[in-house]
Amino acid sequence: MKRAGTYSGILSGGISGRTGPHLLPLARIKKIMKKSSDDVKMISGEAPIVFSKACELLIEEITKRAWNITVQGKRRTICKEDVASAVITTDTFDFLVNLVLDSANSQDSPRP
Amino acid sequence: MELGGNGGFHGYRRLPQNSSAGTKAPEISMELPPQMNQTTNTNSVTDDTECTVREQDRFMPIANVIRIMRKILPPHAKISDDAKETIQECVSEFIGFITSEANDRCQREQRKTITAEDVLWAMSKLGFDDYIEPLTLYLHRYREYDGGERGSLAGEPLVKRAVDPGTYGFMTFPPVPFPMAPHHGFFGAPPMNGFLKDPSNAGPSQAAVAGIDPSPHCKEQV
């Protein structure tokens, strides 16, 4: 079997808050996967690992695109609208369009 | 506990379903630092309301997200808080989106477990072809790393006989240079459960030789 220390370290993301060799916590990924639909039953150990890298790639891609828009606007701070524009102008991010427009619409939710 | 109006503390972010966003939703725990990305914080109130999932559990930790963003941005770039949060939400949406597709495939094929291959297939189907190659590489490297660790244990010629790899975990003694000569009787005490399948072994218990502490349950040939 896998060596317990290594694997559980990877899975749990490290007790001290480190995420081990992965940048994103695998346990959290697994949780989100399970919540995506009611009938998600079992998830292999490697699936969260693939997602951890995939999410990293996604974050990088959105960030890069958003930053390009920021730069075009001669600004230095990426704002939410830049992210929204990046999403809208990219075909593969169609599934995110509602999310970014939604968050723009519910902007007025007060923070306590 | 004081509820800070601190913009950086994302624990209070409005949940889309929650219309009365001004109230203190009791199910949102306020005490955990954003860095906490463990599953230990699972004391959520399970009231079967739609907001039972705590905020921290729905998203990736924001610190991790920010770290990844900063990796590729120039040093002078700044990121607004709501941009960070938006990207945080996008990540969760992405995971859900891909998982649904992968799950559908599993169900069609009557499998119960979503595998890494399913995830990769779903990504390819949903337009993320560019990710497939780096992900496949990453996965292979991960498998090598992990398989290599196991391999180094299993492949260790500790006992140059037929060794039952299943009980390998018990090997607590260092690779002592056993003479391996059959008549030596050096393996008088197979440490675990017939671990050492040396049939010519007929000697008395020599467990101490290798510094093995014979397990009390190990009675074979002792």
Chai-1 contact restraints between the chains, C-beta under 6 A:
chainA,res_idxA,chainB,res_idxB,connection_type,confidence,min_distance_angstrom,max_distance_angstrom,comment,restraint_id
A,R3,B,E149,contact,1.0,0.0,6.0,A-B,restraint_1
A,G13,B,N37,contact,1.0,0.0,6.0,A-B,restraint_2
A,G17,B,Q35,contact,1.0,0.0,6.0,A-B,restraint_3
A,L23,B,N64,contact,1.0,0.0,6.0,A-B,restraint_4
A,L23,B,I68,contact,1.0,0.0,6.0,A-B,restraint_5
A,L24,B,M60,contact,1.0,0.0,6.0,A-B,restraint_6
A,L24,B,N64,contact,1.0,0.0,6.0,A-B,restraint_7
A,P25,B,N37,contact,1.0,0.0,6.0,A-B,restraint_8
A,A27,B,T39,contact,1.0,0.0,6.0,A-B,restraint_9
A,R28,B,N37,contact,1.0,0.0,6.0,A-B,restraint_10
A,K31,B,D57,contact,1.0,0.0,6.0,A-B,restraint_11
A,I32,B,S92,contact,1.0,0.0,6.0,A-B,restraint_12
A,I32,B,I95,contact,1.0,0.0,6.0,A-B,restraint_13
A,M33,B,I95,contact,1.0,0.0,6.0,A-B,restraint_14
A,M33,B,T99,contact,1.0,0.0,6.0,A-B,restraint_15
A,S36,B,G96,contact,1.0,0.0,6.0,A-B,restraint_16
A,S36,B,T99,contact,1.0,0.0,6.0,A-B,restraint_17
A,S36,B,S100,contact,1.0,0.0,6.0,A-B,restraint_18
A,S37,B,S100,contact,1.0,0.0,6.0,A-B,restraint_19
A,V40,B,N103,contact,1.0,0.0,6.0,A-B,restraint_20
A,K41,B,K112,contact,1.0,0.0,6.0,A-B,restraint_21
A,M42,B,K112,contact,1.0,0.0,6.0,A-B,restraint_22
A,M42,B,T113,contact,1.0,0.0,6.0,A-B,restraint_23
A,I43,B,I114,contact,1.0,0.0,6.0,A-B,restraint_24
A,S44,B,T113,contact,1.0,0.0,6.0,A-B,restraint_25
A,S44,B,T115,contact,1.0,0.0,6.0,A-B,restraint_26
A,E46,B,A116,contact,1.0,0.0,6.0,A-B,restraint_27
A,A47,B,I114,contact,1.0,0.0,6.0,A-B,restraint_28
A,A47,B,A116,contact,1.0,0.0,6.0,A-B,restraint_29
A,A47,B,V119,contact,1.0,0.0,6.0,A-B,restraint_30
A,I49,B,Y142,contact,1.0,0.0,6.0,A-B,restraint_31
A,V50,B,A116,contact,1.0,0.0,6.0,A-B,restraint_32
A,V50,B,V119,contact,1.0,0.0,6.0,A-B,restraint_33
A,V50,B,L135,contact,1.0,0.0,6.0,A-B,restraint_34
A,V50,B,L139,contact,1.0,0.0,6.0,A-B,restraint_35
A,F51,B,I95,contact,1.0,0.0,6.0,A-B,restraint_36
A,K53,B,L135,contact,1.0,0.0,6.0,A-B,restraint_37
A,K53,B,Y138,contact,1.0,0.0,6.0,A-B,restraint_38
A,A54,B,Y131,contact,1.0,0.0,6.0,A-B,restraint_39
A,A54,B,L135,contact,1.0,0.0,6.0,A-B,restraint_40
A,C55,B,V91,contact,1.0,0.0,6.0,A-B,restraint_41
A,E56,B,I68,contact,1.0,0.0,6.0,A-B,restraint_42
A,L57,B,Y131,contact,1.0,0.0,6.0,A-B,restraint_43
A,L58,B,F94,contact,1.0,0.0,6.0,A-B,restraint_44
A,I59,B,I68,contact,1.0,0.0,6.0,A-B,restraint_45
A,E60,B,I72,contact,1.0,0.0,6.0,A-B,restraint_46
A,I62,B,I87,contact,1.0,0.0,6.0,A-B,restraint_47
A,T63,B,M69,contact,1.0,0.0,6.0,A-B,restraint_48
A,W67,B,L73,contact,1.0,0.0,6.0,A-B,restraint_49
A,R76,B,K78,contact,1.0,0.0,6.0,A-B,restraint_50
A,T77,B,K78,contact,1.0,0.0,6.0,A-B,restraint_51
A,T77,B,S80,contact,1.0,0.0,6.0,A-B,restraint_52
A,I78,B,I79,contact,1.0,0.0,6.0,A-B,restraint_53
A,I78,B,A83,contact,1.0,0.0,6.0,A-B,restraint_54
A,C79,B,S80,contact,1.0,0.0,6.0,A-B,restraint_55
A,C79,B,A83,contact,1.0,0.0,6.0,A-B,restraint_56
A,K80,B,D82,contact,1.0,0.0,6.0,A-B,restraint_57
A,K80,B,A83,contact,1.0,0.0,6.0,A-B,restraint_58
A,K80,B,T86,contact,1.0,0.0,6.0,A-B,restraint_59
A,V83,B,A83,contact,1.0,0.0,6.0,A-B,restraint_60
A,V83,B,T86,contact,1.0,0.0,6.0,A-B,restraint_61
A,T92,B,G127,contact,1.0,0.0,6.0,A-B,restraint_62
A,F95,B,F97,contact,1.0,0.0,6.0,A-B,restraint_63
A,L96,B,C90,contact,1.0,0.0,6.0,A-B,restraint_64
A,L96,B,E93,contact,1.0,0.0,6.0,A-B,restraint_65
A,L99,B,E89,contact,1.0,0.0,6.0,A-B,restraint_66
A,L99,B,E93,contact,1.0,0.0,6.0,A-B,restraint_67
A,S103,B,T86,contact,1.0,0.0,6.0,A-B,restraint_68
A,S109,B,R14,contact,1.0,0.0,6.0,A-B,restraint_69
A,S109,B,A21,contact,1.0,0.0,6.0,A-B,restraint_70
A,P110,B,G22,contact,1.0,0.0,6.0,A-B,restraint_71
A,R111,B,G5,contact,1.0,0.0,6.0,A-B,restraint_72
A,R111,B,Y12,contact,1.0,0.0,6.0,A-B,restraint_73
A,P112,B,L3,contact,1.0,0.0,6.0,A-B,restraint_74
A,P112,B,Y12,contact,1.0,0.0,6.0,A-B,restraint_75
